């Protein structure tokens, strides 16, 4: 009898042990699944007014960064830190970069698009030489990578600068430097200048106006009207954000799996 009782006790013990092992395994799977579901990727944008979030008083002027979230599923959060008038120099000098760097997590992305204001060398607090522009981009890239996050370089978007029906480049050598840094440091590059030049050329001088902040007089924000060949309209921002997404697909970034 004692032997039989011992066998039953052993069986009960084994069953309980197996049950608890199974329970622990199921709990672990649920917790891991929950963690994976909860994991969000941040996509930071640093740059200038062409990408920036706009105040209500500037509408219909729209930065392409405002339109980017709509292309992504909820597991990617676009955190647009681009600001009007900033360059690679002033963005850092004003401590705009510090809080981003402090909270960068492994697997996050930083999209870096400067150039429009770096060109303004007559403004010493904003404009930078080509050599300093290069150094500034290198620093943004290296610091992003130091947090095991992924930098992506973007050349500046084209201005709507047609002359006799031909689109003229207004950015000088700054886009070349961006491409150079991307090549030398093996950084993914979305050549927004090339993409937007192609779009504007395809549309032509007059039809491309719809992509920019052209407003008739009498508008509540622009009583005298506005003809702006640098900043985008809502439709333009959506199209340019679409070109950024096209670049993401071409580069086969891990962000692709999170696109709608």
N, C-alpha and C positions, 0 to 999 in steps of 0.2 A: 504493500500500500504506500509506504513512504517513497519507494522508487517511482511509483505512478504519480504520486503527488509532486515529486521533484520534477518529473517530465512536464506535467501541466504547468508548473510554475515557470519552467524554462521557456515553454511555448508562449505563455502570457507575456513574459519578459521580452522575448524576441519580437512578439507582435507589437508591444508598446514601443520598443526601440525603433522598429521599422516605421511605425506610425509617426513618431516624432521626427524621424529622419525625412520622411515623405513630406510632413507638414513644414519642416524647415526649408526643404528644397522648393516647395510650392511658394512659400513666403518670399524666398530669395528671388524667384523668377518674377513674382508680382512687383517686388520692390525695384528690381532692375528694369522691368518694362516701364514702370512709372517714372523712373529716372530718365529713361530714354525719351519718353513722351514729353517730360518737363524740360529737357535740354533745348534751349533756344540758342541760335547763333545770332550775334549782333553784327550788323554790317554798318560800320561808321563811314560817313562821308566827311572828308575835310577838304576845304576848297573855298571858292569865292562866290560872288552873287549869282553866277550862272546856275549854280546848283542849290543855293541856299533856300531855306524856308523864308517866306515873305510875310510881312505884317499885312493886316487887312487893308491898311491905307495905301498899299502898293498895288492891290489887285487892279487889273488882271495880270500884272507881272508875276511870273511863276518860275521857281527854280526846278530844274529837272529832278533834283533829289526829292522834291515833294511828291513826285509821281511814281517813284521807284517801288514803294511798299506794295502798291496794287498788283505788281507782277509776282509777288511772293506768297507762299502759304504762311500760316501763322508761326511756323517754327523758325522763321527768320524775321528779326526786327531791324528795320532800317532806322538808324540813329543819325540824323542829318545834322552835323555840326558846322557845315559850310556857312560862311558869313560874308555879307556884302563888303567889298573893298579890301578883302584880306589877301595877303601874299604868303609865300612860304616863310618869309621873315616876320611879318606882323602877326600872323596866326600864332606863332610860338612866343613872340615878345609879349603879347597880351595874355599869356598863360592860357590860351585856348586849348593847347595840346596836352598840357599836364594832366587834367582830369581824365581825358580819354586814355592816355597811357596808363594811368593809375588803375583803371578798371578794366583794361583789356584782358580778356580771358583766352586761353588756348583755343584755337579753332575759330576765333572771331576774324572778321575782315576789316581792313581799312582801305577805302578807296580814296586815293590822293590825286586831286585835280587842281593844279594851280597854273598860273601863267598870265592871265588877263591883267593882274595888277603888279606882278613881278616885273613886267615890262616898263612900268612907270618909274624909270630911274631918276626922273626929275623930282620925285618925292622920296627923299632919303629914308623916311621911316617905313616905306612900303616897297619901293622898287629895289631890285637887286641886280648885280652883274650876273652874267651867265655862269661864271665860276662859282659864285655864291649860291645861285639857284641850284646848281648841280649838287653842291655840298649839303644844302638844306634838304633836298629830296633824298639823298643818301642817308642822312640822319633819321628822317621819318621812316624810311624802309628798315634800317638796322634796329631802331628802337621798337618798331612793331614786331619784328622777328624775335627780339629779346624776350617778348611775352608769349612766344609760340603762337602768335597770330599771323595772319596772312596779308601782306601789303599788295595792293594792285595800283599801278600807276595809270593815270589817264591824261592824255594831252588835252589842252583847252579846246572848248568847242569853237567853231568858226563864227566870226561876226558876219552879219549880212552886208558884206562890202563889195558890191558889184560896180564895175567900171566898164561902160559900153557893153553891158550884158555879160561880162566875164567876172567871175568871182576872184577877188584879190585876197591873198593871205595877209593878215595884219599882225601876226604873232612873232615875226622874225625867227630867231634861232631857239626860242624857248621850247617849242615842241621837240626840236631835234635833241636838245639836252635831255628831255624826259625820256625819249626813245633810247638815248645813249645809256642812261642810268639803268633803264629796264634791261637792256642787253647785257651790260657789264655785271650787274648783280643778279641776273636771272630772275627778274621780277615780272609777273604777268602784266602785259600792257594792253589797254584798250585805247586804240588810237582814235579818240573822239574827234580830233581835227579832221582826219581823213574821212571819217564816217559822216560828219556833218557837212563837210565840203561836198561830198558826193550827193548828199540829200539836197542841199541848196542848189547845186548845179543842175541836178535832175529836175527840180521844180522850176528853176529860172528866177529872174530878178523879181518881177511883180508877184507871181504866185507864192513866192517864199515869204512874203510879208506876213501871211497868216500865222507863221511860226513865231513871230516876234511881237513885242509889246507895242503895237500900233493901236492908238485909241483916238476916236473922234472927239472933238471939243464938246463940252457939256457933260462929260463923264464926271461922276461925283469925286473921284480921286484925281482926275486930270482935267480940270475945267477948261484949260486951253488946248487940250489934246496932247498926244505924245507920239513921237516917231522914234522908236528905240531899236537900233539894229544890233544890240548886244544881248539884251535880256529877252526871255521867252514868254510867249503867251501860254495859257493852259494847254492848248493843242500842241504847241511847240515843245513844251516840257514833257508831255506824254510821248511824243515821237522821239525825243532825244533820250528819254529814259528807256524807251524800246531799243534804241541803238546800244545803250549800256548793257541791256539784257542780251542782245545779240552777241556782244563781246564776251559776256560771261559764258555763253554757249560755245562760242568759237574756242575759248581757252579751256573748255571742259573743267571749269572750277567745280569744287564740291557743291557749290551753291545751286548748280543746275538741278539737283534732285529736289530742291525746295521751290522751284518755279511752278507757278500754276499751269 
